């Protein structure tokens, strides 16, 4: 378990993604922990180094006594980045995490490449937060749980009681009441309204249209209208919008953080080589004639450069979609190409089996029959080349 000793407490964190990539720091909401970012981290770490951490008093970070302040929590974030040798980073925080982000935007803007403030407020309802603080201290987290879960999620999502709901409930109930209360005090005292115009980092404000605790009016709207140049996205979700609408949240985050691919022809060539292998692409390039040159450029620029580079789907999912489409339309040369190159890059026989069973149902048994034969030939050939009996 990675731990850092910072500012008088032990901070639990996770750092994933390629060395040298830009860093995205994620700060969670009151009563949860860094695990709430699992979906976003999995998607973003293909392009970014993703740093998740537990706020003091939460998760596996240690609890310090007394009331906390947003400045104190923001300085924890800066200290963690410094301890890991990170000088500049994008920061995304939700709820109290977004308040930490506001403080960083005002006081440490030079270290921010981007700022994302999700389901947050420059001035929360102090009386409501104080009531939560005293309830947690006097009666424990079970007394806080029903109302908190009702704020976290929209009624239909909560009633479905899916994995995100059960996870959030367990984490909330496992949160130390003292740590929860300490962060409540930080929220209670927050008032960033007079400072928002000083934020110079490129900023995105995310709000859930079903957020009853920090709704658009009076909260996210103030952020979006006061922070210079801020963009805004509204999601069909309640307070913990990244859990209720994880893919929509991630898509908004990636569109904001990730630069365009640059030259689509060069980007497309790189993706094409990564998916099909240098040998195949080199053969295709060598076989290009003046008659086929424009078509080869079209493939590289638009199929590989404009579509395959989009971050919304990972390359493995895109390959499975291609396999299903090629089998369904009987494009067997292209189907074999993607089976062969996929098996060379981590595609497994069980993946092919699931895709082709789906093809059998939705595109017909004859198409799946041919596809299974081709796939079996490629699986057997690769097993033979590897010496597998």
N, C-alpha and C positions, 0 to 999 in steps of 0.2 A: 504494500500500500504506500504510494508516494506521499510523503509528508514534508512540509517545510515549517521551520520555526520562524515566525515573523511577528513583530510587534507584540511580543509577550504571549502568544498563543500558538498552538500547532494547527496548521492549515492542511487539510487533505485536498489533493488536486489530481487531475489526470491531464496529461499532455499527449495528444495523438496527432498524427499527420506527418508529412515529409519534412525532414530537416531543411531549413533554408526557405520554406514557404512563408508567406505572410501569416501573422498570428491573429486568431480570433479568440477573445476571452469571453466566456459566458458566465453570467451571474444569475442565480436562480431566485425564486420568489420566497416570501415568508412561509415557513413551515414545510418546505420541501428541501431537496438537496440537488447536487449536480447531476444526478441521474435523470432529472426531468429533461435534460438536453440530449439524451442518447440518440434520438432520431436525427436531430440536427447535426450532431457530431459525426455520426456515421456517414451522412451525405456530404458534409463540408470537408472532411479530412482527406478527401481525394485531391483537394486543391489548396487547403489551408492547414496550418498547425492549429489545432483546436485545444484551448486550455479551459477546462471546466474545474470549478473548485467549490467547496462547501463554505458558505459564510460562517464566520465565527458564531458559535452557539448552535450550529446546524450540522447534520450528517455526521461525518467522521472527524470534523474539526472540533477543537476543544471549546468548552464553555468558559467564558470569563464572567465574573460576577458583575452585577449592576447594569445600569442603562448604557446602551451603545448610542453612537451618533452616526449619521451618514458620512461625515468626514472621516471618522475612525474606520468605518467599513471600506470607504474608498481608498484610504491609505493602506489598508490591508491588501487591496487589489494591486496597488502600485508596488508594495513591498514584495508580493508574490512574483510579479513580473520581474522585478529587479533580482530576486533570488534565483530566478531561472535564466537570467541573462537576456531578458526580452526588453528591448528599448522602446519599440513602437508596436502598437497593436490596434486592431478593431475591437470595440467593446459592445457587447449586446447584453442588456439586462432586462429582466421582466419583473414588474411590480417593484419591490424594494431594490432589486437589481437595477431597474431603470432609474431609480433615484440615485443610486451610486453612480450610474452613468452620467446623470445630469451634473453631479458634483465634479466628476472627472472632466466633463466637457468644459466646465467653467474654470477649473483650477489646474487642470493638467492636459489642456487641449493639445499641446505640442506633442504629446505622446500618443495621441489618437489618430489613426488613419481614417476611421469611420466610427460613428456612434449610432447604435440602434436602441431605442427606448420603447419597450413593449409593455402594454397594459399597465401603465404607470401614471404618475401624477406629480405636478410640481408642488401641490399642497393637498395632501390627503385629508380625510375627515378625522381630525384629531380626537374627537370624543369617541367615535366608534373604535378607533385603534386603541385608545386607553381602556375601553371596556374589554377588548380582547386581551390586553396585557394583564389586567387584574384577574380576569377569569382564568387564564392559564396558570397564574401564580397561586390562586386560592383554591382552584378546583381541579387543576391538571388538564392535560390535553384532551381527554375524552369529552370534557365539557365544551371544548372549542370546536371539536370535529364536525358536528352536524352543520353549523352555520358556515364554517370555513369551506366545507365541501360544496355547499350550496352556492358559494361565491365562485369557487374554482371552475365549476362546469355548468353548462346549460342544463335545464331539467331533463330533456330527453337523453342527453349524453350521460348524465348522472344515473338516470333510471336504468339505462342499459347495463351499467356496472361492468364495463369492459376492463381489460387489463390496465389501461391508464388510470382509471378510477380506483381500482383496487390497490395499485401501486401507490398512488398519491395518498390514499387513506392510511395505509400502513406507515408510510414515511412521516406523515403528519402526526399520527399517534405516537410514533417513536421519537419525535423531536423533544429535546430537553425543554421543559417549561421555562427554565431560567434563560436559556438561549433565545427561545421564542419571545419572551417578554423583553429581553434586552433589545432585540431588533424592533419590536413594537414601539419601544421608546424612541428609537431612531426615526421611525416613520412618523410618529406623533409630532416630533419637533421639526419635521422637514417643511421648508417653505422656500422654494427655488424661484418663485415667480419673478422676483426683481433681478435675477441673475441670468435668465435664459438667453437674453439678447447677447450675452458675452460668449456664447458657445459658437466657435468657429468651425468645428469639425463637421464634415459632411454627415448629415443626420437623417435617419429614417425613424418615423413614429409609427408603431403598430398598435392597433386597438381592436378588441373584439366587440362586435356590435351587441353581444349579449352580456357584456361585462357590467354587472350591477354595482360592483364596489368601486371601480374607477372607469366610468363610462366615458364616451367621447366628449360629451358636453361637460365643460368645467374641469376636464382633466387632460386627455390626449389632445383635444382641440386647442387648448392653451399652448401645449408644447409645440404642436404643428404650426400654429400661427405666430408664435413668438420667437422660436429659434430660427435665425436667419437661414433661408433657403431650404428648410426642412421639407422632406417628402413625407407622405402619409399613406398608409395602407390599412383598410378596415377589413377584418376577417369575420366569417360567420362562426363565432365562438364566444365563450365567456372569458373569465379572467386568465386562466392558464391556457392561452390560445395555442401555444406550441404543442400542447398535448391533445387538445381537442381537434385541432386542424393541423396536424404535424406537417403534411406535405405542402399544404398551402403556405404555412409559415416559412418552411424551409425554402420554397420557391421565391418568396419575397426577399428573404435574407440573401439568397445566392444572387438574385438579380441586382441587389444593391451592392453587395460586396465584391463580386467577381467581375473583372473587366471583360469587355468583349474579346473574342478570340484573336483579334488583330487581323492580319491578312488571312482571309478565309481559305485561300488556296494553300498557303503554307501550313495553316492549322489543320486543314483537311488531310494534307499529305501525311502529317505526323500521326493523326488518329488512324488513318488508313493503314499505315505501317504497323502501328501498335496492335491493331486488330487482326490484320491479315498476314503480317510478317513481311520483312524486307524482300525476301526472295520473290514472293508473288508480285509485290508492287514493282520491283525492278524488272521482272519479266513483262508486266503490263506496259511499263514506260518504254522498254526496249522495243516492244511490238507496235508502239504508236506510229501512225503514219500521218501525213498531212490530212488525209480524209477523216481519221478518227481523233485527231488532236483536240478538236473542240469538244467532242463528247467526253474524252478523258478529263479535260479541265472541268466540265460541268459536274462530273461525278465527284472529283476532288473538292471543288469549291462549294457545291450545294449539299450533296448527300453527306459527305464526310466533314466539310468545313462549317456548314450552316446548321445541320441537324445533329450529327453525332457529337459535336462539341458542346451542345446545350447541357447544362448541369442538372436539369430536372430529372433525368433518368440516368442511372449508372450504365457504363458500357456493357456490362453483363446482361442487364435487362434488355437493352437495345438489341443485343445479339439474339436473345431468345425470341423477341418479337420478329426479327428478321427471319429466323428459322420457321416460325409458325406461318408467316406470310408467304415465304418461298414454297413451303410444303403445300399450303392451301391453294396456291396459284400454279403449282407444278413447275416452278423454276428450278429444275433439279441441279443444273450446273452451279448455280449460286447457292443452293441449299448445301450441296456437298462441300463447296468452298468454306462456308461458315461452320459446318460441322468439323471439318478437318482443322481449320485454324483455331476454332474454339477449343477442341480437345488438346491442342498444343498449348493453350493458355489457361487451363483450369476448368474448362467445361467438363462435366462428368456425365457418364451414361445415364444416371438417374435424372439429370436435368433434361436430357433428350427424351427420356421416357415420358416425363410429365407433359412436355410440350406436345409430343406426338399423340398422346392420348387425348389431349384437348383438340388437336387437329381432327382426330377421328370423329369426335362428337360434332364439331362445328363446321368442318369442311368435307367430311366424308371418309368412310373407311378405305376406299381405293387410294386416296391421297396419302393417308397415314400408312397404308400397307407399303407403298413405294418408299416413303420416307423412312420407315423402320428398316427396310432392306438396305438402303444407302447408309443410314446411320450405323447399322450393325457392321457393315463392311469397314467403315472407318474406325469404329471402336476396335474391331478385331485386328485391323492392320496396325493400329497404334499399340495395342497390347503385344502383338508379335514383335514389333520393333523394339519394345521395351523389355522383351524377354519374359513377359508374363505368360505362364502356362494357361 
